[in-house]
């Protein structure tokens, strides 16, 4: 098998594993489950990965590296805090659309995985995520781009929970696109529920 072929097969196996971890949970999914879904023997999986922990590690670290690169580009822009917030929400929904299994794994299994020192970066990323959002909200309240009566931590928690829990029901290719869902969420978030 060529290096390119091996790389393609590795990506296919990661995709299969990601779907299974997302659907069944990390602990409940075995190497045999992944191999069966891939149509190979369990031993053959070890030619590509040394454990299911290595698989989920690659899935989550790749996803989070890409996500933070997109977030960082927004934060480095000259946009005001409200525009940055809107862009971050849109990026988040796009991430759910493009990487639904990785988001579901993180939502469902981050606490379990964090018990393993290998996944210390998940705790670090959580803290970075919290800091990023609360500082942006604080910047917005101070600059007048957002209401000045918002508590940055409570507002961050509301946005985090509202956006990322959507992975439980949102399906790519479903009734609404990620952009349409983001439009509705941002309308509710920034304009409220009351009649105009």
N, C-alpha and C positions, 0 to 999 in steps of 0.2 A: 504494500500500500504506500502511496506517495505521501509526503509530508502534508501536502494540501488535502489529500484524501483522509488522512488521519485526523487532521484539524477539523474537517467537515464532519467526520463521524463523531469526534469528541463534542462538537457543538450540538449535534443531533441528540447524543446521549444526555447532555446537560439540559436540553429542552424537554426531553422525556422525564428526567428526574425532577425538573422544576414543576412540571404539571402534576406529578404524583405527590411531591411534597406539599404543593398548594392544596390539593384536593384531600389528601389523607392526613397530612401533618408529617413533620420530619421524623418523629419517633416511631410512628406507625408504619412508615414506609421502609421496606427492607431493600437490601442490595438485590435480592432475588426478585422482588417486585419490579425494580427498575430494569433488570436484565430481561425478565419475562416480557415486559412492555416493549423492550427494544428488539425482542426476538433473538436474544443471544443467551449463552450460558453465563451464569453468575461469574465464573472464573474469567470469562472474556472481558467483563467490565473492568477487572483489575489491570488490564493492559493499558487502560486509559486513566483510571483514578485509583488511588490506594484505599479509599473509603467513601462512604456516603457523606461524611463530614467534609471531605475535600470537595465533593460536588457542590454541596450547599454553600460552602465557603466561596467557591468561585462564582456561583450564581449571585450571591448577595454582595460580594465585594465589587464585582464588575458593575452590577446595577448601581450601587451607591456611589462608586467613583464617577460614573457617567452623570448621575443625578446632581451631585455636588458641583461638577464642572459646569453644568447648565445654570445652577443656582448662582455660582460665583460670578458668572458672566453678567447676570442680571444685577447682582449687588455692586459690581464694579462700574455699572453704567451711570450716566448722569441723570437718569430718570428720578422723579420725586418718589417719595415713599409709597404713595398710593399706587402709582404705576408699577413700581417694583413688586408690590404685594400682588397686584393683578397678574403680573407676568409669572410670579412664583406659583400662584394657584394654577394657572394654565399649564405650566411645566409639570406640576404634580399630576394633573389629570392626564396629560400626555404620557407621563410615566406609567400610570395605571393602565392606559390603553396599550402601550407598547410592551410593558413588562409585568402584566397582571400577575403571573405566577410568582415572580420575585417579590412583588409588593405583598401578596397574600402570605408568602412564607414569612416575611419580616413581621407582618401584623400578627400572625398566629403563633410563630415559634421563636421570636427574638428572645423572650425571657428564658426559654428552655436552652437555646443555643448559648446565651450569655453565661450559663453555668460553666462552660468550657473556656479556658483561657485563650484558646485559639480565636475566639470570637470577641475578644476585648474591644476590638474596633467598633463593634455594634454599639456598645455603651458610649464610646467616644463620639461616634457619629450622632447618637441621640442627643448628647450634650451640645454638640456643634449645631445641630438642627434647632434645638430649643433656643440657643443663644442667637443664632441668625435671625429667627423670627421675632423674638422679643426685642432685640435691638432695632430691627426694622420698624416694628410697631411703635416703639418708644420714639424713634426718629420722626415717624409720621405724626405722632401726637404733639411733639415739640415744634415741628415745622408748620403745623396747620394743615398738612395734607390729609390727616385723619382727625377724627374727633378727639378733643383733649381730655375727655372723661373716661377713656378706655384704659383698663388695666392691661399692660402688655402681656403678663403671664396668662391671665384668664382668656384674653383674646387669642393668644397663640394656641392655647389648649382647645378652644372652640374651633379654630380654623383647622388645626391638626386632626382633631377627631372627626370633624365634618367631612373633610376632604378624603383622608386616607381610608376611613371605614367604607367609603364607596366601593372599594375593591370587593366587598362582600356581595354586591348586587350588580355592579357595572360589568357588562360584557362587550368587548370589542366587536364591532359589526352589529350591535343591537339596535334598539329603537332610536337611541340618541348617540351622536358622536361625542368624543371626549370634549371637543370644542363647544358643543351645544350644552353639555352638562356644566362645563366651566362657566359658560355665559349665565346659566340659571343660578349657579352657586354664587357667582360674583354679584349678580343683581340682588340676591337675598342678602348677602354679606354686606354690600356697600350701600344698598338703597332700602333695605328692610322689607317687611311683609305688608306694611300698611298701604292702603290705596293712595295713589298719587293725586 
